[in-house]
Amino acid sequence: MNAIFITGTDTGIGKTTVSIVLLKKLNQLGYRTFALKPIASGCSLDRNGCWVNDDAIALQAAASLWRPYEIVNPIALKEPVAPHLAAKLMGETLSAIEVSNIINAAIQSEADINLIEGVGGWSVPLNHRELFSEVIAGLKIPVILVVGIKLGCLNHAILTYHHIVRMKVPFLGWIANCMDSNVLMREENIETLKHWITAPCLGVIPFGLTHIQETSVLNLDFISDYFQLFP
């Protein structure tokens, strides 16, 4: 399964931003990409009366392989809350086997890399017994962790990293997203994370990322170790 799972230390810390930057760089290098957001909470009705999510739409547009929205985001939930709660409000329940089957069905064999974006953070529940992360661990999909550089990020990042490792999920590395222009000691925080997280830092996304910077902020050398895409 040529897939990468993008998770984060929390919700709203830039998973979609990082995913789009990754997709654009891979596209520029000539690789076929597909983007999948299996679960999205915080959706609105489109003109056809279907629930859609802005992040999923952005991922759909950034991938080189276009697929209908219902393949990009098979589970679209109305309220912007944890998925098990959003599903309950819609009279639905989620399960690990359901989400696993959905991911397997949505993966595109034509794509060199299927980029899968999670919902919320790594340990977000699907129900009272199962976590979304258990699905990714079961499928053995390599993970990239997005760390929003802000107050509290050291604790969140280190705890998340250790949980991923304990679950024996292949860990490609982490990306720092400088989302707070006022954060104190930004570089020192990033250097601290490089000490505590032994996997490589794959890039630092600056605050106010510009189009010119998009092709230069990430290091994709790790791809060759997992997918043999580069000579």
N, C-alpha and C positions, 0 to 999 in steps of 0.2 A: 504494500500500500504506500504509494508515493505521496505521503501526507505529512504536514506539520501542523501541530496544534498550538495556537496562540492563546496563552492564558495570562492572567494578570494578578497583581497583588491585591486588587480590589476592583470594584466597579468604577467606571468613569476615569480610568487612568491612562487611556490611550491605546487600547488593543486595536481598535479600528484604524487609528492613525498609523501605527506600526505595520499592520497588515497591508494597508494600501501602499506604504513605502516599499515593503518587501515585494509586493506584486509588481509595482512599477519597475523596480530594478530587475527582477527576473524577466519581465516582459522585454525590457531593453536588451537583455542578454540573449534574447531569442527563444526563451523557454515558454512552453504553453502552460498557462496557469488557470486554475479554477478556484473560486472562493466560496466557502460554505459556512453559514452560520446556522447550525442545526436548531438552536433555540434562541429566540429573541423576545425579550419582554420589553414592553414600552412601544406598542404598535398603534397605528392609526388606520382608519379606513381610507382606502383609495377610491378613485371615482368608480371602480367596478364593485365596490362593496367588500373588498378583501383586506384583511389585516396585513399591514406592511410596516417595516422598521427602517428608519433612515440609515443605520449602520449597514444593514444587509443590502440596501439599495446601493450604497457607496461601494461595497465589496463587489457586488454584481457588475458595476460599471468599471471597476479597476482591473478585473481579471481579463485575460486575453480570450478565454473561452466563455461565450455568453450562453447562459441557460435560463429558462423561465424562473421567475421569482420563487415559485413553490419548491423548486429543487434547491435553490440557494438557501432558502429559509423555510424548512418544512414545518417547524412548530413556531407559529407567530402568536404571541400572547399580548393581550391588550395593556394591562397595567405595568408600570415600571417598577416592579418589585421582584423579589426572588422567584425563580420560575415555578417552584412547587406551589407558591402562594398565588401567583398569577394564573396558573392552570386551574387551581381550585375555584377562583372567582369566575372562571369560564365553564365550570362544571366538568373539568377534565382532570385526569391524573397522569403523571409521568412515571416511567420506569426505565431502569438502565437497559434492559433488553430492547425496549422500544427505541430508545435513542441510539443504541448500538446498531440496530437494524437500519434505522434511518440514515446513519452515516455511511454504512456499507452500501446502501442503495444509491446514495447521492454522489459517492466518489466517482470521478470521471476518469475512465481508463485512458482517454485521449490526452489528459493533462500530464505534463512532466511532474508537476507538483500541485497537489490539492491543499490549499491553505484553509484550515478550519479554525474559526474564531469561537472561543468559548463565550459564556454568558457570566457576568460577574467575575468573581475570583475563582481560584483553583478548587476550593472546597465548597462550592455552592451546592445545596441539596437538590435532588430531583424529587424526593419524597422523604418520609420519616426514617427510611432505612438506607437509602442509596445516595451517593454523591455523583455529580457529573464526572469528576475525576476518575471514578472507578470504571467508567466507560472507556476513557482514554487509556487507562492502564491495561484494561482487558484487550483493547485493540493494539496495544503496544505502539501507539503513535508518538513519535518524538515531539518534545515540547520546547517551546521558547517562552520564557517568562518576561513579561513587560513590567518594569518597575517604574511607577510614577514617582519622580524625585520631588518629594515634599516632606514636611514634618511627619515623622512616624514611619517613613519608608524602610528604614533599616530593620526594624522589628518585623514588619510585614513581609519584606523580601526574604529575610533569613528563615523565618518560619515556613514560608511557602516553599522555598528551595529544599529545605530538609524534608518536608512532607512529600514532595515529588520524588526525591531520592529514595525515601523509605518505601514508596510504592513501586520502586524498581521500573520507573518510566524512563526511557531514554531522554536525557536532558541535553539539548543542543547548546544552550547558553541563555543569556539574558540581555535585554536591551533597556537602557536608561532613557526614559522619556521626561525631559525637563519641562514639566507642565506648569510649574509655578515660577513666575518671574521674580517673586520676592523671597524665595527660599534662601535661608542663610547657609553658607558654606556648601554650596552645590557640589563643587569639585571634590571636597573632602568627603562628602557623603558617598559619591561615586567610588572614590578610592577605597573607602571602608568596605563597600560591597564587593569590590574586586578582591579584597583580602578574605572575606568570609564566604563568598561563593566561589568555589574552585573551578566551576565551569566558566568558559570564556565570556567576557562582555563583547557582544556582537556589534555594538554601536551605541552612540549617544545621540539622541534626537534633540536638537536645541529648541529652546522656547521660540515660538514664532517661526517654525520651519518654513523656508521658502522653496519654491519650485527648483531653483538652481541647486540648492543643497540636497535635494531628495536623492540624487544618485550617488552621493559621496558619504552619507552618514553611517552606512552599514557595511560590515565585512561579511561577505557570503562565502568565504573559503570553507566554512563548515559543511556546505552542501556536498562537496566531493566525498566526504567521509561517509555520508549516509545514502546518497542517491547516485553517486558516480556520474554526475551531470557534466563535470568539468574534466578536461584532459589532465 
